[in-house]
Each structure stands twice: as C-alpha cells, then as structure tokens.
Amino acid sequence: MQPGHDVLNAPAPAAAPRRLRGTRSLRVALVIAVTCAVALLALINQSYQKFIDLNGERIDVQAVRESVDAINNQLDIAESALRAILLTDEPVYHQRFDRTEGHVQELLAQLSTSAARTPLDAGPLMAFGADARRRMTELSRVVQLARGGKPEAALFAGTSDAAADLRASGERIMADADALIADKNRDFASFVNYFRLAFLAAVMALLSGFVLYIQQRFRLREADLHERQLLLAQRSELESEVRRRTQALAMLATYLQEAVENERARLARELHDELGALMTAAKLDVARLRSRLAGEPEQVRERLEHLRDSLNQAIALKRRIMEGLYPSALRNLGLVPALEILLREFGEASGLQMQVRLQAVELDPGAELTVYRMVQEALTNVGKYARASRVSVDMHADAGRVRVSVCDDGVGFDPEALTHGTHGLAGMRHRLLSCGGELQLKTHPGAGCELIALIPSSAAAPA
C-alpha cells in the first residue's frame, strides 16, 4: 500500500447527513415556534375582542340603570319644584321645573337608545318609559293649573297612582339590570380565568418551541463544529501527505541529479583514463612511424600527417566531451577559473560581447557545481533563444550569501507563458533549493532577461 492511501481514499465524514437531519429538525422547531406565536397572537386578539364585547354589554346595562336612576331623580326634583311653586309661586321654581321636564325627555331618549343594545327585557323598560311620561304629564298639568290660579284643582290633579307604578317598574328594571351585570361579571371572571390558562398554555408552548429551536440550533452548531474539525483534520492529513510526497519527490530529484553528475564524472574519468590513454599511445605510434618513414614517398608521409591531425581532433573532441560531462577545471582549479574558461569559450563560440565580474567566494563543492551548472544552463538558453548582443555575468559575496547573476539584452519572454515542457528553469531552481539557495527571474518581452542565484556561503555557516 502506498503512503497516504488511507487518507486520500478514505470515505467522506458522515457529518453531512447528520447536518441535514439537524437542519430539518431546526426547521420543524422553527415551524412549531412560529405556529405557537401565531396561535398566541390569535388568542390575544380573540380575548381582546371578547373583553370588548363583555365590557360593552356591561357598560350598556350600566347606562340603562343610570338612566333609570337619573329619570327618578329628575322626577323627584320636578315634584320638589312643584311643591315650591304651590307654596311660593316663585319664578325660579318654574324655571327649575321646566328644565327638569326637558331633562326627563332627554333621559328617556337615552334610555331607549341604551336599552336597544342590551339583552334586558323590553316590557319593563317600555312600562317604565310610559309611567315616567305619564307621571311627568301629570306634574305638568298640576303646574299649568297652578299657573292658572287654581291651587285646589292642582292639589286634586296631583293625587295619582302613576308615582307608585313608576317606582315599581323602576325597581324591576334595577333588579334585572343588577342581575344582568352580575351575570356579566361572572362571565368576565370566567373569561379572565380561561384567558389566563390559555395564555399560560400558549406561552409554555411558545417557550417549548423556542427551547426546541435553540436546542436544534445548538446541536446543528455542534454538528458544524464537528464537521469542521473533521475537515480540518483531513486537510491536515492531506497537507502532511502532500508534504511527505513533495519531500520524497524532491529527494528523488536530488538523487537523480546526483546520480547524473556521478555518472558524468565516471564517464569523464573513463574517457580520460581509457580513451585518453589509447589516443595518446596511437599519437606516439604515429610519431615513431613518421621518424622511421622519413625516406618514404610523399604520399605515405601525407597519410601519416592526416592520421596525426585526426588523432589531435579526436583528442580535442574527447576533451570537450569530458568538460561537458564534468568540468575538470572546477575540480582542479576552482570555481572562478572554471567559470572564466566557460565564459571565454562561450564568447568565442557565440561572438557575443562578454562582461565578466567574478569574485572569489567560499562555497561547498556541491554548491560550486550547482553555480557552474546554473551559469552553463543560462548561457545555453542565451545562445538558443535570447538573440542577444551582450551578456553580463557577475558573482560576489552579499551578506552571508553568494549572489550570481547572468543578464542578457535579448528579446526576453513572458514567464507566465512558459510551457510545462521547459525543464531548464525548473532544474536550476531545484538545484539551488537542494543546497539551500533560491532562484530569481527578472524578464518581460523586449527587455532582456536576468537570472539571479542566491546561495548561502560556506563561510557564513556555523562551525
């Protein structure tokens, strides 16, 4: 099994169905809470309307009772004014009687209006109204007789049973009104008790729905937190696996680069030791033959000269191949002389103007080889793509690091437009990263290109 197989292929966490169920429960709790709130509002509205109706009926019955009582009071005032008229005949008592008569008519009209809105028996109300009008009419006739100068007739006209009938009908209305008010008070008390219980039940239901809603919200939040923790843990495992695989790939790439460099060095040694010895021996044999064949025909000497030249070319080719595989100057002379030889040969081969500023720096052998390969790859790219006329190479120590730059005045390019098949820059960057350095690229179309390598100096490393 490959590393990380259980992480990459692990099933997704089961928090999503749990979250879906929690969301549904939350919706149900919210619906219950809203339903309870609506029911509570409907109950309050219905209770308010019932209260208005009960209170209105009680007010109307109370108005009837007050009207009856007021009519009796006004009739008593009219009788008192009548006695005063019969005794003194003062105008003020006449005015009081006339006002009282008008008040009685108004109160009778109010009584008829209030009685129409109540469930009181209409018979006693009609009888009371008739008795009140008859009594007021009798009192008015007595006042008229008194005003006509007939006091005896007035006294005779005042003796009637209308007052007793009026009192009896009034008492009956009062009793009916008191009984109805008592019934309304009992109904109102029952309604208040019912409303209290219903309101309490609705509030409890609303609180239960709200508590259920809060609980579901809390559970859903816990599910979200649990799911988030699972996702974070899974992402952490994936990131760790990516880092492990990236590190493994980096180690593999480093190993491959070292293997390539080792193989190049081995081939260079083989060419130097084996092929070099063979070619040198062949060249010495040609020189001996030439000295011994001094008296031979010119054609034989020309063939020997051609063979010697061919051997010299083969030796030179062998030397170039060896230098390409592994620079012997780097191993024998150091980084600065090796770079000078590389730059001089590149300038002679390409015809480009070279500006070289190289300072002696302290680097590990592996870092020196990395710098050499970076400059070599950069020069190869300049020769292939840059179409430049001048190349500048600079190397110096800078704040504990070695800074190496290769700059040309060529056509430049867009770094974002590079295809995935271009591995030169990627190889340079990986070489530098493997020895703790970094690669910087500064270029855009039409403005040349500058490659900058920054490598920690071995002199700055702690002992």
C-alpha positions as CSV (number, residue, x, y, z in Angstrom):
1,M,0.0,0.0,0.0
2,Q,1.3,3.4,-0.9
3,P,1.8,6.0,1.9
4,G,-1.3,8.2,2.4
5,H,-3.5,5.7,0.6
6,D,-5.9,5.5,3.6
7,V,-6.1,9.3,3.7
8,L,-6.6,10.0,0.0
9,N,-9.1,7.2,-0.4
10,A,-10.8,7.5,3.0
11,P,-14.6,7.9,2.9
12,A,-16.1,11.3,3.4
13,P,-17.2,12.1,7.0
14,A,-20.7,11.2,8.0
15,A,-21.4,14.7,9.3
16,A,-23.2,15.8,6.2
17,P,-26.3,13.5,6.7
18,R,-26.2,14.4,10.4
19,R,-26.2,18.1,9.4
20,L,-29.1,17.5,7.0
21,R,-31.2,15.9,9.7
22,G,-30.3,18.7,12.1
23,T,-31.4,21.3,9.5
24,R,-34.7,19.5,9.1
25,S,-35.2,19.4,12.9
26,L,-34.3,23.0,13.1
27,R,-37.0,23.8,10.5
28,V,-39.6,21.8,12.4
29,A,-38.7,23.5,15.6
30,L,-38.9,26.9,13.9
31,V,-42.3,26.0,12.4
32,I,-43.6,24.9,15.9
33,A,-42.4,28.2,17.4
34,V,-43.9,30.3,14.7
35,T,-47.2,28.3,14.9
36,C,-47.3,28.9,18.7
37,A,-46.6,32.6,18.3
38,V,-49.4,32.9,15.7
39,A,-51.8,31.0,17.9
40,L,-50.8,33.2,20.9
41,L,-51.5,36.3,18.8
42,A,-54.8,34.9,17.7
43,L,-55.7,34.1,21.3
44,I,-54.8,37.6,22.4
45,N,-56.8,39.1,19.6
46,Q,-59.9,36.9,20.3
47,S,-59.6,37.6,24.0
48,Y,-59.4,41.3,23.4
49,Q,-62.5,41.2,21.2
50,K,-64.3,39.1,23.9
51,F,-63.3,41.6,26.5
52,I,-64.6,44.5,24.4
53,D,-67.9,42.7,23.9
54,L,-68.4,41.8,27.5
55,N,-67.4,45.2,28.7
56,G,-69.6,46.9,26.1
57,E,-72.6,44.9,27.2
58,R,-71.9,45.7,30.9
59,I,-71.5,49.4,30.1
60,D,-74.8,49.4,28.2
61,V,-76.6,47.7,31.1
62,Q,-75.0,50.1,33.5
63,A,-76.1,53.0,31.3
64,V,-79.7,51.8,31.4
65,R,-79.5,51.6,35.2
66,E,-78.0,55.0,35.4
67,S,-80.7,56.4,33.0
68,V,-83.5,54.9,35.2
69,D,-81.9,56.3,38.3
70,A,-81.4,59.7,36.7
71,I,-85.1,59.8,35.5
72,N,-86.3,59.0,39.0
73,N,-84.0,61.8,40.4
74,Q,-85.3,64.3,37.8
75,L,-88.9,63.4,38.6
76,D,-88.2,63.9,42.4
77,I,-86.6,67.3,41.5
78,A,-89.8,68.1,39.4
79,E,-92.1,67.2,42.4
80,S,-90.0,69.4,44.7
81,A,-90.2,72.3,42.3
82,L,-94.0,71.7,42.0
83,R,-94.4,71.9,45.8
84,A,-92.3,75.1,45.9
85,I,-94.4,76.6,43.1
86,L,-97.6,75.8,45.0
87,L,-96.2,77.3,48.2
88,T,-94.4,80.4,46.9
89,D,-95.1,80.7,43.2
90,E,-91.5,82.0,42.7
91,P,-90.3,82.2,39.0
92,V,-87.1,80.3,39.9
93,Y,-89.1,77.2,40.7
94,H,-91.0,77.5,37.5
95,Q,-87.7,77.6,35.6
96,R,-86.4,74.6,37.5
97,F,-89.5,72.6,36.7
98,D,-89.2,73.5,33.0
99,R,-85.5,72.4,32.9
100,T,-86.3,69.2,34.7
101,E,-89.1,68.4,32.2
102,G,-86.5,68.9,29.3
103,H,-84.0,66.6,31.1
104,V,-86.6,63.9,31.6
105,Q,-87.3,63.9,27.9
106,E,-83.6,63.6,27.0
107,L,-83.1,60.8,29.6
108,L,-86.0,58.9,28.2
109,A,-84.4,59.1,24.7
110,Q,-81.1,57.9,26.1
111,L,-82.8,55.1,27.9
112,S,-84.4,53.9,24.6
113,T,-81.0,54.0,22.8
114,S,-79.2,52.1,25.6
115,A,-81.9,49.6,26.1
116,A,-81.8,48.7,22.4
117,R,-78.2,47.4,22.8
118,T,-78.8,45.3,25.9
119,P,-80.4,41.9,26.4
120,L,-82.8,43.3,29.1
121,D,-86.5,42.5,28.9
122,A,-88.2,45.2,26.8
123,G,-91.5,45.0,28.7
124,P,-90.4,46.6,31.9
125,L,-88.4,49.2,30.0
126,M,-91.4,50.2,27.9
127,A,-93.6,50.3,31.0
128,F,-91.1,52.4,32.9
129,G,-90.9,54.8,30.0
130,A,-94.7,55.1,29.8
131,D,-95.0,55.6,33.6
132,A,-92.3,58.2,33.5
133,R,-94.1,60.1,30.7
134,R,-97.5,59.8,32.5
135,R,-96.0,61.0,35.7
136,M,-94.3,63.9,34.0
137,T,-97.5,64.7,32.2
138,E,-99.5,64.8,35.5
139,L,-96.9,67.1,37.1
140,S,-97.0,69.4,34.1
141,R,-100.9,69.5,34.3
142,V,-100.6,70.4,38.0
143,V,-98.1,73.2,37.2
144,Q,-100.4,74.5,34.5
145,L,-103.4,74.5,36.9
146,A,-101.3,76.3,39.5
147,R,-100.2,78.8,37.0
148,G,-103.9,79.3,36.1
149,G,-104.8,80.3,39.7
150,K,-106.5,77.1,40.8
151,P,-104.5,75.6,43.6
152,E,-107.3,73.3,44.8
153,A,-107.6,71.8,41.3
154,A,-103.8,71.4,41.3
155,L,-103.8,69.5,44.6
156,F,-106.6,67.3,43.2
157,A,-104.8,66.6,40.0
158,G,-101.6,65.7,41.9
159,T,-103.2,62.8,43.6
160,S,-102.5,59.8,41.2
161,D,-101.1,56.3,41.3
162,A,-98.6,57.0,38.5
163,A,-95.8,57.6,41.0
164,A,-96.3,54.1,42.6
165,D,-96.3,52.4,39.2
166,L,-93.2,54.3,38.2
167,R,-91.4,53.2,41.3
168,A,-92.4,49.6,40.9
169,S,-91.3,49.5,37.2
170,G,-88.1,51.2,38.1
171,E,-87.3,48.8,40.8
172,R,-87.9,45.9,38.5
173,I,-85.6,47.4,35.9
174,M,-82.9,47.9,38.5
175,A,-83.2,44.4,39.7
176,D,-83.0,43.0,36.2
177,A,-80.0,45.3,35.4
178,D,-78.2,44.2,38.7
179,A,-78.8,40.6,37.9
180,L,-77.5,41.0,34.3
181,I,-74.5,42.9,35.5
182,A,-73.8,40.2,38.0
183,D,-74.0,37.6,35.2
184,K,-71.7,39.7,33.0
185,N,-69.2,40.0,35.9
186,R,-69.3,36.2,36.4
187,D,-68.8,35.7,32.6
188,F,-66.0,38.2,32.7
189,A,-64.3,36.4,35.6
190,S,-64.7,33.0,33.9
191,F,-63.3,34.5,30.7
192,V,-60.3,36.0,32.6
193,N,-59.6,32.6,34.2
194,Y,-59.9,30.9,30.8
195,F,-57.7,33.6,29.2
196,R,-55.1,33.2,31.9
197,L,-54.9,29.4,31.4
198,A,-55.0,29.7,27.6
199,F,-52.3,32.4,27.7
200,L,-50.2,30.4,30.0
201,A,-50.5,27.3,27.8
202,A,-49.7,29.3,24.7
203,V,-46.7,30.9,26.4
204,M,-45.5,27.5,27.5
205,A,-45.9,26.1,24.0
206,L,-44.1,29.0,22.6
207,L,-41.3,28.6,25.1
208,S,-41.1,24.9,24.4
209,G,-40.9,25.6,20.7
210,F,-38.3,28.3,21.3
211,V,-36.3,26.0,23.6
212,L,-36.5,23.2,20.9
213,Y,-35.4,25.7,18.3
214,I,-32.4,26.8,20.5
215,Q,-31.5,23.1,21.2
216,Q,-31.6,22.3,17.5
217,R,-29.5,25.4,16.7
218,F,-27.0,24.3,19.4
219,R,-26.9,20.7,18.0
220,L,-26.6,22.0,14.5
221,R,-23.7,24.2,15.6
222,E,-22.1,21.2,17.3
223,A,-22.5,19.2,14.1
224,D,-21.0,22.1,12.1
225,L,-18.1,22.3,14.5
226,H,-17.6,18.5,14.4
227,E,-17.7,18.5,10.6
228,R,-15.3,21.4,10.5
229,Q,-12.9,19.6,12.9
230,L,-13.1,16.5,10.7
231,L,-12.4,18.6,7.6
232,L,-9.5,20.4,9.3
233,A,-8.1,17.0,10.4
234,Q,-8.5,15.5,7.0
235,R,-7.0,18.6,5.4
236,S,-4.1,18.5,7.8
237,E,-3.5,14.8,7.0
238,L,-3.7,15.6,3.2
239,E,-1.3,18.5,3.6
240,S,1.1,16.3,5.6
241,E,0.8,13.6,2.9
242,V,1.5,16.3,0.2
243,R,4.5,17.5,2.1
244,R,5.8,13.9,2.5
245,R,5.3,13.2,-1.1
246,T,6.8,16.5,-2.2
247,Q,9.8,15.9,0.1
248,A,10.1,12.4,-1.4
249,L,9.9,13.8,-5.0
250,A,12.5,16.4,-4.1
251,M,14.7,13.8,-2.6
252,L,14.2,11.6,-5.7
253,A,15.0,14.6,-8.0
254,T,18.1,15.4,-5.9
255,Y,19.2,11.8,-6.0
256,L,18.7,11.7,-9.8
257,Q,20.7,14.9,-10.2
258,E,23.5,13.5,-8.1
259,A,23.3,10.2,-10.0
260,V,23.6,12.1,-13.3
261,E,26.5,14.1,-12.0
262,N,28.2,11.0,-10.7
263,E,27.6,9.2,-14.0
264,R,29.0,12.2,-15.8
265,A,32.1,12.2,-13.6
266,R,32.5,8.4,-14.1
267,L,32.2,8.8,-17.9
268,A,34.7,11.7,-17.8
269,R,37.2,9.6,-15.8
270,E,36.7,6.6,-18.2
271,L,37.3,8.9,-21.2
272,H,40.3,10.4,-19.6
273,D,41.8,7.2,-18.3
274,E,40.9,4.7,-21.1
275,L,40.2,6.6,-24.3
276,G,42.8,9.3,-23.5
277,A,45.5,6.6,-22.9
278,L,44.6,4.9,-26.2
279,M,44.6,8.1,-28.2
280,T,47.9,9.2,-26.6
281,A,49.5,5.8,-27.4
282,A,48.2,6.0,-31.0
283,K,49.6,9.5,-31.4
284,L,53.0,8.3,-30.1
285,D,53.0,5.4,-32.5
286,V,52.3,7.8,-35.4
287,A,55.2,10.0,-34.3
288,R,57.6,6.9,-34.3
289,L,56.3,5.8,-37.7
290,R,56.9,9.2,-39.1
291,S,60.5,9.3,-37.9
292,R,61.2,5.9,-39.4
293,L,59.5,6.6,-42.7
294,A,61.4,9.8,-43.5
295,G,62.7,8.4,-46.8
296,E,59.3,7.1,-47.9
297,P,57.3,8.6,-50.7
298,E,55.4,11.9,-50.1
299,Q,52.0,10.2,-50.3
300,V,52.9,8.0,-47.3
301,R,54.0,11.0,-45.2
302,E,50.8,12.9,-46.1
303,R,48.7,10.0,-44.9
304,L,50.6,9.9,-41.6
305,E,50.1,13.7,-41.3
306,H,46.4,13.2,-41.9
307,L,46.3,10.4,-39.3
308,R,48.1,12.6,-36.8
309,D,45.6,15.5,-37.4
310,S,42.7,13.2,-37.0
311,L,44.1,11.9,-33.7
312,N,44.6,15.5,-32.5
313,Q,40.9,16.3,-33.4
314,A,39.7,13.2,-31.6
315,I,41.7,14.2,-28.5
316,A,40.3,17.7,-28.6
317,L,36.7,16.3,-29.1
318,K,37.4,13.9,-26.2
319,R,38.5,16.9,-24.1
320,R,35.3,18.9,-24.9
321,I,33.1,15.9,-24.1
322,M,34.9,15.5,-20.8
323,E,34.5,19.1,-20.0
324,G,30.9,18.9,-20.9
325,L,30.4,15.9,-18.7
326,Y,32.3,17.2,-15.7
327,P,34.4,20.4,-15.8
328,S,38.0,19.3,-14.8
329,A,38.9,22.9,-14.3
330,L,36.3,23.1,-11.5
331,R,37.9,20.2,-9.7
332,N,41.5,21.2,-10.4
333,L,41.5,25.0,-10.4
334,G,38.4,26.1,-8.6
335,L,35.1,27.9,-9.4
336,V,36.3,31.2,-10.6
337,P,38.9,29.8,-13.2
338,A,36.3,27.3,-14.3
339,L,33.7,30.0,-14.9
340,E,36.3,32.2,-16.7
341,I,37.2,29.3,-19.1
342,L,33.5,28.5,-19.6
343,L,32.6,32.2,-20.4
344,R,35.7,32.7,-22.6
345,E,34.8,29.6,-24.7
346,F,31.2,30.7,-24.9
347,G,32.1,34.2,-26.0
348,E,34.5,32.8,-28.7
349,A,31.9,30.3,-30.0
350,S,28.9,32.7,-30.0
351,G,30.6,36.0,-30.9
352,L,28.7,37.8,-28.1
353,Q,30.3,40.7,-26.1
354,M,31.0,39.3,-22.6
355,Q,31.2,41.4,-19.4
356,V,32.6,39.3,-16.5
357,R,32.9,40.3,-12.9
358,L,33.9,37.3,-10.7
359,Q,35.0,37.5,-7.1
360,A,36.4,34.6,-5.1
361,V,33.7,33.2,-2.8
362,E,33.6,30.3,-0.3
363,L,31.2,27.6,-1.3
364,D,30.9,23.8,-0.7
365,P,31.9,21.6,-3.7
366,G,28.3,20.7,-4.3
367,A,27.3,24.4,-4.3
368,E,30.2,25.2,-6.7
369,L,29.0,22.6,-9.1
370,T,25.4,24.0,-8.8
371,V,26.6,27.5,-9.6
372,Y,28.7,26.2,-12.6
373,R,25.7,24.3,-13.9
374,M,23.4,27.2,-13.4
375,V,25.7,29.5,-15.4
376,Q,26.2,26.8,-18.1
377,E,22.4,26.3,-18.5
378,A,21.8,30.1,-18.6
379,L,24.5,30.5,-21.3
380,T,22.9,27.6,-23.3
381,N,19.5,29.4,-23.1
382,V,21.0,32.7,-24.2
383,G,22.7,31.0,-27.2
384,K,19.4,29.3,-28.2
385,Y,16.7,31.8,-27.6
386,A,17.8,35.3,-26.4
387,R,19.1,36.8,-29.7
388,A,21.3,39.0,-27.5
389,S,24.4,41.0,-28.3
390,R,25.8,41.3,-24.8
391,V,25.9,39.0,-21.8
392,S,26.9,40.1,-18.3
393,V,27.9,37.6,-15.6
394,D,28.5,38.7,-12.0
395,M,29.4,36.8,-8.9
396,H,30.2,38.2,-5.4
397,A,29.5,37.7,-1.7
398,D,26.5,39.6,-0.3
399,A,25.5,39.5,3.4
400,G,26.4,35.9,4.1
401,R,25.2,34.7,0.7
402,V,26.8,34.3,-2.8
403,R,25.0,36.2,-5.5
404,V,25.4,35.0,-9.1
405,S,23.6,36.8,-11.9
406,V,23.5,36.2,-15.7
407,C,22.0,39.0,-17.6
408,D,21.5,39.5,-21.4
409,D,20.0,42.2,-23.6
410,G,18.0,39.9,-25.7
411,V,14.3,39.7,-26.6
412,G,13.2,38.4,-23.1
413,F,10.0,36.4,-22.6
414,D,6.8,36.2,-20.5
415,P,7.4,33.8,-17.6
416,E,3.6,33.0,-17.4
417,A,3.6,31.8,-21.0
418,L,6.3,29.1,-20.4
419,T,5.1,25.6,-21.3
420,H,5.3,22.6,-18.9
421,G,7.9,21.1,-21.2
422,T,10.6,23.6,-20.4
423,H,12.6,22.0,-17.6
424,G,15.7,24.2,-17.7
425,L,14.5,26.8,-15.2
426,A,12.8,24.1,-13.1
427,G,16.1,22.2,-13.0
428,M,18.0,25.3,-12.0
429,R,15.5,26.1,-9.2
430,H,15.6,22.6,-7.8
431,R,19.4,22.5,-7.8
432,L,19.5,25.8,-5.9
433,L,16.8,24.7,-3.4
434,S,18.6,21.4,-2.8
435,C,21.6,23.4,-1.5
436,G,19.6,26.0,0.5
437,G,19.5,28.7,-2.2
438,E,16.9,30.3,-4.4
439,L,16.5,31.4,-8.0
440,Q,15.0,34.8,-9.1
441,L,13.9,35.6,-12.6
442,K,13.5,39.1,-14.0
443,T,12.3,39.4,-17.5
444,H,9.5,40.5,-19.8
445,P,9.1,40.6,-23.6
446,G,11.6,43.1,-25.2
447,A,13.6,43.8,-22.1
448,G,16.2,41.0,-21.9
449,C,16.5,38.5,-19.1
450,E,18.3,38.3,-15.8
451,L,18.8,35.2,-13.7
452,I,19.9,35.6,-10.1
453,A,21.0,32.8,-7.9
454,L,21.4,33.3,-4.1
455,I,23.3,30.6,-2.2
456,P,24.4,30.5,1.4
457,S,28.1,31.0,1.7
458,S,30.0,28.2,3.5
459,A,31.9,30.9,5.4
460,A,28.6,32.0,7.0
461,A,27.6,28.6,8.2
462,P,28.1,27.9,11.9
463,A,31.0,25.8,13.0
